[in-house]
Amino acid sequence: MTLGFTPERLRAIEQELLGWELYQVQIDKYHVMFWFEDERCLLNVAFRFSFRSTDSSIEYVYDVQAPGDRKSLNVDSILRCPITAVKALDERRLALIFSTGDTLVVHDSPEERSAWFYRYNPETRRVVWAVDDDEPF
């Protein structure tokens, strides 16, 4: 998402994402896929994200493209929980706050495609809403 999180993009993202319930998280070599709404909505992260629990007992940055075999995730506290707030921390970081109070922050790279959001039609599996570098949708 080399376009960053401008106020216009934030409004579009916020209107769509509020209420999305995290269903499942998949790890791939080049992406971490956060599936919402029974796999009808997707946040695909290809660069970096961070996570912080409400009490700050869990806090980390996950760099998707970094080499190494010591990567781990701890996002079970937000599984089956809806997004209750969306905030741009700055032009390159978008915070998704869940009903638990935990925060998932999507980091945007200015050099490469780093994250995108899709909502699919459950019957046709075609994309009906998107925020990515190929805007507008």
Biotite code that builds the C-alpha atoms (Angstrom):
import biotite.structure as struc

atoms = struc.array([
    struc.Atom([0.000, 0.000, 0.000], chain_id="A", res_id=1, res_name="MET", atom_name="CA", element="C"),
    struc.Atom([2.580, 2.522, -1.068], chain_id="A", res_id=2, res_name="THR", atom_name="CA", element="C"),
    struc.Atom([-0.163, 5.152, -1.160], chain_id="A", res_id=3, res_name="LEU", atom_name="CA", element="C"),
    struc.Atom([-0.119, 5.446, 2.649], chain_id="A", res_id=4, res_name="GLY", atom_name="CA", element="C"),
    struc.Atom([-3.031, 6.094, 4.990], chain_id="A", res_id=5, res_name="PHE", atom_name="CA", element="C"),
    struc.Atom([-4.202, 9.538, 3.931], chain_id="A", res_id=6, res_name="THR", atom_name="CA", element="C"),
    struc.Atom([-7.371, 11.029, 5.483], chain_id="A", res_id=7, res_name="PRO", atom_name="CA", element="C"),
    struc.Atom([-9.399, 10.059, 2.381], chain_id="A", res_id=8, res_name="GLU", atom_name="CA", element="C"),
    struc.Atom([-8.192, 6.458, 2.476], chain_id="A", res_id=9, res_name="ARG", atom_name="CA", element="C"),
    struc.Atom([-8.711, 6.303, 6.228], chain_id="A", res_id=10, res_name="LEU", atom_name="CA", element="C"),
    struc.Atom([-12.382, 7.304, 5.859], chain_id="A", res_id=11, res_name="ARG", atom_name="CA", element="C"),
    struc.Atom([-12.982, 4.575, 3.259], chain_id="A", res_id=12, res_name="ALA", atom_name="CA", element="C"),
    struc.Atom([-11.185, 1.972, 5.351], chain_id="A", res_id=13, res_name="ILE", atom_name="CA", element="C"),
    struc.Atom([-12.908, 2.959, 8.580], chain_id="A", res_id=14, res_name="GLU", atom_name="CA", element="C"),
    struc.Atom([-16.400, 2.863, 7.061], chain_id="A", res_id=15, res_name="GLN", atom_name="CA", element="C"),
    struc.Atom([-15.803, -0.652, 5.778], chain_id="A", res_id=16, res_name="GLU", atom_name="CA", element="C"),
    struc.Atom([-13.782, -2.286, 8.567], chain_id="A", res_id=17, res_name="LEU", atom_name="CA", element="C"),
    struc.Atom([-15.771, -1.341, 11.653], chain_id="A", res_id=18, res_name="LEU", atom_name="CA", element="C"),
    struc.Atom([-17.433, -4.487, 12.893], chain_id="A", res_id=19, res_name="GLY", atom_name="CA", element="C"),
    struc.Atom([-15.319, -6.941, 10.894], chain_id="A", res_id=20, res_name="TRP", atom_name="CA", element="C"),
    struc.Atom([-14.780, -9.994, 13.122], chain_id="A", res_id=21, res_name="GLU", atom_name="CA", element="C"),
    struc.Atom([-11.426, -11.753, 12.868], chain_id="A", res_id=22, res_name="LEU", atom_name="CA", element="C"),
    struc.Atom([-12.056, -15.327, 11.803], chain_id="A", res_id=23, res_name="TYR", atom_name="CA", element="C"),
    struc.Atom([-8.641, -16.853, 11.112], chain_id="A", res_id=24, res_name="GLN", atom_name="CA", element="C"),
    struc.Atom([-4.966, -15.995, 10.537], chain_id="A", res_id=25, res_name="VAL", atom_name="CA", element="C"),
    struc.Atom([-2.851, -17.750, 7.897], chain_id="A", res_id=26, res_name="GLN", atom_name="CA", element="C"),
    struc.Atom([0.916, -17.522, 7.605], chain_id="A", res_id=27, res_name="ILE", atom_name="CA", element="C"),
    struc.Atom([2.599, -17.801, 4.225], chain_id="A", res_id=28, res_name="ASP", atom_name="CA", element="C"),
    struc.Atom([6.237, -17.224, 3.319], chain_id="A", res_id=29, res_name="LYS", atom_name="CA", element="C"),
    struc.Atom([5.411, -13.845, 1.738], chain_id="A", res_id=30, res_name="TYR", atom_name="CA", element="C"),
    struc.Atom([2.144, -12.830, 3.451], chain_id="A", res_id=31, res_name="HIS", atom_name="CA", element="C"),
    struc.Atom([0.193, -13.019, 6.663], chain_id="A", res_id=32, res_name="VAL", atom_name="CA", element="C"),
    struc.Atom([-3.504, -13.190, 5.869], chain_id="A", res_id=33, res_name="MET", atom_name="CA", element="C"),
    struc.Atom([-6.045, -11.994, 8.384], chain_id="A", res_id=34, res_name="PHE", atom_name="CA", element="C"),
    struc.Atom([-9.436, -13.401, 7.377], chain_id="A", res_id=35, res_name="TRP", atom_name="CA", element="C"),
    struc.Atom([-12.572, -11.735, 8.711], chain_id="A", res_id=36, res_name="PHE", atom_name="CA", element="C"),
    struc.Atom([-16.296, -12.436, 8.487], chain_id="A", res_id=37, res_name="GLU", atom_name="CA", element="C"),
    struc.Atom([-16.109, -16.181, 7.765], chain_id="A", res_id=38, res_name="ASP", atom_name="CA", element="C"),
    struc.Atom([-13.453, -15.659, 5.062], chain_id="A", res_id=39, res_name="GLU", atom_name="CA", element="C"),
    struc.Atom([-15.446, -13.003, 3.187], chain_id="A", res_id=40, res_name="ARG", atom_name="CA", element="C"),
    struc.Atom([-13.037, -10.191, 4.076], chain_id="A", res_id=41, res_name="CYS", atom_name="CA", element="C"),
    struc.Atom([-9.254, -10.161, 3.932], chain_id="A", res_id=42, res_name="LEU", atom_name="CA", element="C"),
    struc.Atom([-6.396, -8.066, 5.237], chain_id="A", res_id=43, res_name="LEU", atom_name="CA", element="C"),
    struc.Atom([-3.278, -9.322, 3.485], chain_id="A", res_id=44, res_name="ASN", atom_name="CA", element="C"),
    struc.Atom([-0.004, -8.068, 4.970], chain_id="A", res_id=45, res_name="VAL", atom_name="CA", element="C"),
    struc.Atom([3.180, -8.471, 2.928], chain_id="A", res_id=46, res_name="ALA", atom_name="CA", element="C"),
    struc.Atom([5.481, -6.058, 4.773], chain_id="A", res_id=47, res_name="PHE", atom_name="CA", element="C"),
    struc.Atom([5.121, -5.597, 8.535], chain_id="A", res_id=48, res_name="ARG", atom_name="CA", element="C"),
    struc.Atom([2.588, -5.393, 11.330], chain_id="A", res_id=49, res_name="PHE", atom_name="CA", element="C"),
    struc.Atom([2.747, -4.985, 15.071], chain_id="A", res_id=50, res_name="SER", atom_name="CA", element="C"),
    struc.Atom([0.528, -6.153, 17.878], chain_id="A", res_id=51, res_name="PHE", atom_name="CA", element="C"),
    struc.Atom([-0.045, -4.882, 21.401], chain_id="A", res_id=52, res_name="ARG", atom_name="CA", element="C"),
    struc.Atom([-2.388, -6.332, 23.994], chain_id="A", res_id=53, res_name="SER", atom_name="CA", element="C"),
    struc.Atom([-4.469, -3.996, 26.134], chain_id="A", res_id=54, res_name="THR", atom_name="CA", element="C"),
    struc.Atom([-2.264, -4.538, 29.176], chain_id="A", res_id=55, res_name="ASP", atom_name="CA", element="C"),
    struc.Atom([0.954, -4.449, 27.061], chain_id="A", res_id=56, res_name="SER", atom_name="CA", element="C"),
    struc.Atom([1.913, -7.939, 28.269], chain_id="A", res_id=57, res_name="SER", atom_name="CA", element="C"),
    struc.Atom([2.162, -8.948, 24.608], chain_id="A", res_id=58, res_name="ILE", atom_name="CA", element="C"),
    struc.Atom([3.881, -6.547, 22.233], chain_id="A", res_id=59, res_name="GLU", atom_name="CA", element="C"),
    struc.Atom([5.858, -7.315, 19.094], chain_id="A", res_id=60, res_name="TYR", atom_name="CA", element="C"),
    struc.Atom([6.617, -6.369, 15.498], chain_id="A", res_id=61, res_name="VAL", atom_name="CA", element="C"),
    struc.Atom([6.289, -9.050, 12.828], chain_id="A", res_id=62, res_name="TYR", atom_name="CA", element="C"),
    struc.Atom([8.379, -8.363, 9.716], chain_id="A", res_id=63, res_name="ASP", atom_name="CA", element="C"),
    struc.Atom([6.942, -10.636, 7.021], chain_id="A", res_id=64, res_name="VAL", atom_name="CA", element="C"),
    struc.Atom([9.936, -10.439, 4.680], chain_id="A", res_id=65, res_name="GLN", atom_name="CA", element="C"),
    struc.Atom([12.670, -10.720, 7.319], chain_id="A", res_id=66, res_name="ALA", atom_name="CA", element="C"),
    struc.Atom([14.873, -13.803, 7.118], chain_id="A", res_id=67, res_name="PRO", atom_name="CA", element="C"),
    struc.Atom([15.044, -16.246, 9.968], chain_id="A", res_id=68, res_name="GLY", atom_name="CA", element="C"),
    struc.Atom([13.218, -19.071, 11.621], chain_id="A", res_id=69, res_name="ASP", atom_name="CA", element="C"),
    struc.Atom([12.279, -17.423, 14.911], chain_id="A", res_id=70, res_name="ARG", atom_name="CA", element="C"),
    struc.Atom([9.028, -15.789, 13.853], chain_id="A", res_id=71, res_name="LYS", atom_name="CA", element="C"),
    struc.Atom([5.951, -16.326, 15.955], chain_id="A", res_id=72, res_name="SER", atom_name="CA", element="C"),
    struc.Atom([2.492, -14.825, 16.298], chain_id="A", res_id=73, res_name="LEU", atom_name="CA", element="C"),
    struc.Atom([0.299, -14.355, 19.312], chain_id="A", res_id=74, res_name="ASN", atom_name="CA", element="C"),
    struc.Atom([-3.072, -13.041, 18.156], chain_id="A", res_id=75, res_name="VAL", atom_name="CA", element="C"),
    struc.Atom([-5.445, -15.521, 19.786], chain_id="A", res_id=76, res_name="ASP", atom_name="CA", element="C"),
    struc.Atom([-6.912, -12.763, 21.983], chain_id="A", res_id=77, res_name="SER", atom_name="CA", element="C"),
    struc.Atom([-8.437, -11.054, 18.933], chain_id="A", res_id=78, res_name="ILE", atom_name="CA", element="C"),
    struc.Atom([-9.785, -14.167, 17.192], chain_id="A", res_id=79, res_name="LEU", atom_name="CA", element="C"),
    struc.Atom([-13.593, -14.011, 16.904], chain_id="A", res_id=80, res_name="ARG", atom_name="CA", element="C"),
    struc.Atom([-13.529, -10.366, 18.014], chain_id="A", res_id=81, res_name="CYS", atom_name="CA", element="C"),
    struc.Atom([-14.731, -7.388, 15.950], chain_id="A", res_id=82, res_name="PRO", atom_name="CA", element="C"),
    struc.Atom([-12.818, -4.257, 15.008], chain_id="A", res_id=83, res_name="ILE", atom_name="CA", element="C"),
    struc.Atom([-14.264, -1.382, 17.032], chain_id="A", res_id=84, res_name="THR", atom_name="CA", element="C"),
    struc.Atom([-12.009, 1.481, 15.924], chain_id="A", res_id=85, res_name="ALA", atom_name="CA", element="C"),
    struc.Atom([-9.665, 2.334, 13.051], chain_id="A", res_id=86, res_name="VAL", atom_name="CA", element="C"),
    struc.Atom([-7.026, 5.055, 13.440], chain_id="A", res_id=87, res_name="LYS", atom_name="CA", element="C"),
    struc.Atom([-4.143, 6.337, 11.371], chain_id="A", res_id=88, res_name="ALA", atom_name="CA", element="C"),
    struc.Atom([-1.209, 6.679, 13.767], chain_id="A", res_id=89, res_name="LEU", atom_name="CA", element="C"),
    struc.Atom([0.634, 8.468, 10.979], chain_id="A", res_id=90, res_name="ASP", atom_name="CA", element="C"),
    struc.Atom([0.706, 8.246, 7.169], chain_id="A", res_id=91, res_name="GLU", atom_name="CA", element="C"),
    struc.Atom([2.430, 4.843, 7.267], chain_id="A", res_id=92, res_name="ARG", atom_name="CA", element="C"),
    struc.Atom([0.724, 3.072, 10.198], chain_id="A", res_id=93, res_name="ARG", atom_name="CA", element="C"),
    struc.Atom([-2.910, 2.062, 10.548], chain_id="A", res_id=94, res_name="LEU", atom_name="CA", element="C"),
    struc.Atom([-4.228, 0.842, 13.922], chain_id="A", res_id=95, res_name="ALA", atom_name="CA", element="C"),
    struc.Atom([-7.090, -1.654, 14.083], chain_id="A", res_id=96, res_name="LEU", atom_name="CA", element="C"),
    struc.Atom([-8.488, -1.730, 17.611], chain_id="A", res_id=97, res_name="ILE", atom_name="CA", element="C"),
    struc.Atom([-10.515, -4.792, 18.576], chain_id="A", res_id=98, res_name="PHE", atom_name="CA", element="C"),
    struc.Atom([-13.325, -5.196, 21.111], chain_id="A", res_id=99, res_name="SER", atom_name="CA", element="C"),
    struc.Atom([-10.750, -6.619, 23.544], chain_id="A", res_id=100, res_name="THR", atom_name="CA", element="C"),
    struc.Atom([-8.815, -3.334, 23.418], chain_id="A", res_id=101, res_name="GLY", atom_name="CA", element="C"),
    struc.Atom([-5.899, -5.086, 21.697], chain_id="A", res_id=102, res_name="ASP", atom_name="CA", element="C"),
    struc.Atom([-4.358, -3.284, 18.724], chain_id="A", res_id=103, res_name="THR", atom_name="CA", element="C"),
    struc.Atom([-3.060, -4.613, 15.421], chain_id="A", res_id=104, res_name="LEU", atom_name="CA", element="C"),
    struc.Atom([-1.028, -2.012, 13.529], chain_id="A", res_id=105, res_name="VAL", atom_name="CA", element="C"),
    struc.Atom([-0.492, -2.379, 9.770], chain_id="A", res_id=106, res_name="VAL", atom_name="CA", element="C"),
    struc.Atom([2.772, -0.780, 8.615], chain_id="A", res_id=107, res_name="HIS", atom_name="CA", element="C"),
    struc.Atom([2.919, 0.622, 5.105], chain_id="A", res_id=108, res_name="ASP", atom_name="CA", element="C"),
    struc.Atom([6.113, 0.596, 3.064], chain_id="A", res_id=109, res_name="SER", atom_name="CA", element="C"),
    struc.Atom([6.771, 3.553, 0.749], chain_id="A", res_id=110, res_name="PRO", atom_name="CA", element="C"),
    struc.Atom([8.770, 1.295, -1.587], chain_id="A", res_id=111, res_name="GLU", atom_name="CA", element="C"),
    struc.Atom([6.664, -1.833, -2.042], chain_id="A", res_id=112, res_name="GLU", atom_name="CA", element="C"),
    struc.Atom([3.143, -3.162, -1.951], chain_id="A", res_id=113, res_name="ARG", atom_name="CA", element="C"),
    struc.Atom([2.734, -3.910, 1.722], chain_id="A", res_id=114, res_name="SER", atom_name="CA", element="C"),
    struc.Atom([-0.931, -4.516, 2.624], chain_id="A", res_id=115, res_name="ALA", atom_name="CA", element="C"),
    struc.Atom([-4.362, -4.624, 1.062], chain_id="A", res_id=116, res_name="TRP", atom_name="CA", element="C"),
    struc.Atom([-7.962, -5.072, 2.119], chain_id="A", res_id=117, res_name="PHE", atom_name="CA", element="C"),
    struc.Atom([-10.600, -7.008, 0.150], chain_id="A", res_id=118, res_name="TYR", atom_name="CA", element="C"),
    struc.Atom([-14.240, -7.876, 0.708], chain_id="A", res_id=119, res_name="ARG", atom_name="CA", element="C"),
    struc.Atom([-15.612, -10.713, -1.404], chain_id="A", res_id=120, res_name="TYR", atom_name="CA", element="C"),
    struc.Atom([-19.127, -11.540, -2.537], chain_id="A", res_id=121, res_name="ASN", atom_name="CA", element="C"),
    struc.Atom([-19.787, -14.791, -0.640], chain_id="A", res_id=122, res_name="PRO", atom_name="CA", element="C"),
    struc.Atom([-21.629, -16.354, -3.589], chain_id="A", res_id=123, res_name="GLU", atom_name="CA", element="C"),
    struc.Atom([-19.316, -15.455, -6.469], chain_id="A", res_id=124, res_name="THR", atom_name="CA", element="C"),
    struc.Atom([-16.058, -14.972, -4.496], chain_id="A", res_id=125, res_name="ARG", atom_name="CA", element="C"),
    struc.Atom([-15.434, -11.836, -6.562], chain_id="A", res_id=126, res_name="ARG", atom_name="CA", element="C"),
    struc.Atom([-13.969, -8.751, -4.957], chain_id="A", res_id=127, res_name="VAL", atom_name="CA", element="C"),
    struc.Atom([-16.693, -6.170, -4.277], chain_id="A", res_id=128, res_name="VAL", atom_name="CA", element="C"),
    struc.Atom([-14.638, -3.701, -2.221], chain_id="A", res_id=129, res_name="TRP", atom_name="CA", element="C"),
    struc.Atom([-10.899, -3.120, -2.008], chain_id="A", res_id=130, res_name="ALA", atom_name="CA", element="C"),
    struc.Atom([-8.246, -0.762, -0.741], chain_id="A", res_id=131, res_name="VAL", atom_name="CA", element="C"),
    struc.Atom([-4.895, -1.447, -2.331], chain_id="A", res_id=132, res_name="ASP", atom_name="CA", element="C"),
    struc.Atom([-2.393, 0.095, -4.717], chain_id="A", res_id=133, res_name="ASP", atom_name="CA", element="C"),
    struc.Atom([-4.643, -0.561, -7.704], chain_id="A", res_id=134, res_name="ASP", atom_name="CA", element="C"),
    struc.Atom([-7.329, 1.897, -6.551], chain_id="A", res_id=135, res_name="GLU", atom_name="CA", element="C"),
    struc.Atom([-9.995, 2.987, -7.256], chain_id="A", res_id=136, res_name="PRO", atom_name="CA", element="C"),
    struc.Atom([-12.334, 0.053, -6.871], chain_id="A", res_id=137, res_name="PHE", atom_name="CA", element="C"),
])
